[in-house]
Amino acid sequence: MRTFLLIATTALGLWAGSEPSRAEITYPWCAQYAGAGIGGRNCGFSTYEQCRATVSGAGGYCEVNPMYRPLSEPYSAPHKPRR
């Protein structure tokens, strides 16, 4: 029974780790609240308009996220030609 459990656990671990890794999602706009480095920062906005709407009542400004990296095309395995 222990041997079966060990084999099953190993197989599950190999199967679970076989997918290609996914990039961390970042967003292009950051809201900087308050000023002089004493406020908060939220870099979770897809558009400038979303960011502006968020800071409009709270005070602050929007800026480009320096850590933003656009996602590349999704991975696709090469196709084998049909015969």
N, C-alpha and C positions, 0 to 999 in steps of 0.2 A: 504494500500500500504506500509506503514511504517513497519507494522508487517511482511509482506512478505519479505521486504528488510532485516530486522533484522534476520529473520530465514535463508534466503539464505546466508547472510554474515557469520553467525555462522556456518552453514553447510560447507561452503567453507573453513573456517578456520580450522575446525576439520579434514576435508579431506586432506587439504594441510599438516597438521602436523602429519599425520598418518604413514608416511614412516619412516623406521629406519634411524637413523643419520649415516652420512658417516664420516669417518676419514679424517682429513686434510692430504693432500698428501705432504710428504717430500721426499727429494732425498738423497742418501747416500754420495754424494761428494760435497765439498765446494771448491771454488776458493778463495784464500786469495791474494789480490793484494797489491803490495808494501810491506811494512814491519813495524815493531814496532807499530802496531795498528793504523797507520795513513792512511791506504788504505781502499779499499772497500772489501766487502765479498759477494759472490754469492753462495748460497747453492742450486742450481737448476740443478745439473748434475746427470744423471742416471749411468754413467760409469766414471771410472778414465780417460779413453781416451778422452772423451768429455771435461772434466775439463782441462786436459793437453793441448789440442788443443786451448782452450780459453786463457789460460795464456801464451802460448808460445810466442806471440808477445808483450804482454803487461807487462810481468814481474809478478812474483808472484809464488805461489805454490798451490798444491792441498792437501787437508786433508779430513779425514773422518768427516762427519757431526755428531756432538755429539747429535743432536736433532732427528736423523733419527730413525723412527720406521717403520719397514716393515708392510705393510697392511696385516691384517689377512684375512682368507677366507671370502668371501662375505656371508652375512646373508641369510639363507634359512629357511623357515618355515618348521616345521616337517610335514611329509606327513602322512595322515591318511591311514591306510590299507584299501584296497578294499575288499568288501565282495563278 
